[in-house]
């Protein structure tokens, strides 16, 4: 099982545990309240447990579903959902009692069903809603590691990733010779890459795999993030245009506003390098002038400035340059058309060292094929996290290509 899959298993387990504990507490609290109200009569204790059991079981199931789909992350969603789940459970409990009594379900039974909601079942619903909100949410947060009620950009550092397709070896190659690719090794390296993200505090979200799109693992090319806005790209190679739909769905589910680059404009995310509020966009074989124009029209309104950059020696701009946390642009000089355009430019000694992923202000992810660059940047005070991505480098990929970070 991949590390990303394990991460999802942890969240599902958190939802189940939170729902189970909430249902047990609500059931026990309700039974004890009525047991006390009946002068602690032991004869009714078992009857009370059986009476509220069907509602408690449904409460568990519904809470597991709601919590599992992040319904309790924000308080303003959790409040009505907790009330709704409690009401449905109460109705089901009352309905089960009518059925178990063998009563014909007629208008009289229907009136009893709803009138019971202001009787004993009202207590159950109030207790259930309170326990779900105040206890269930906290348990889910503690187990899953997800913070409650914080804005998206502060709440989670999300990294979008996408499993390699089974036909990865058929991916496009433009500026280098094609090499034999081991899909098994690529899968292992992808797991290692994802594990590095998780270990450094990133919450990994998988975009559904695109089984027929060999280059889809390079998810960076499908979307560019500007704060709370996701710009869905228009890939320059026709074979990649089917990759964007699932990415768009995923970022919408994360609560981001979605903008779109449309044909005849083409733009690959690998051609977009953000340095503060400056957006360098590579005019490459995959990104055309119309794509740059459309991106400028979108991001200028968000406070960014677009600076076009010619890219003729490599596939994408970020195949040639990336940026350190302080804004310094790094690159392998032989692959950079015009280093002067970047202002502060730092040459690195290895071609594989041109790409770094900023994990935080002090931590950089880098290809294991660039030990000299890692050592140089380490001398500048950065903590380096090398990962092996040789199979993806055979397809002109780099560490930035395999994820999209949402901060």
Beta strands, then each sheet from edge to edge (+ up, - down):
strand 1: 158-162
strand 2: 203-207
strand 3: 223-226
strand 4: 229-232
strand 5: 257-260
strand 6: 272-275
strand 7: 278-283
strand 8: 305-310
strand 9: 321-323
strand 10: 329-331
strand 11: 345-347
strand 12: 356-360
strand 13: 363-367
strand 14: 383-387
strand 15: 404-406
sheet 1: 2+ 1+ 15-
sheet 2: 3+ 4- 5-
sheet 3: 6+ 7- 8-
sheet 4: 9+ 10- 11-
sheet 5: 12+ 13- 14-
end
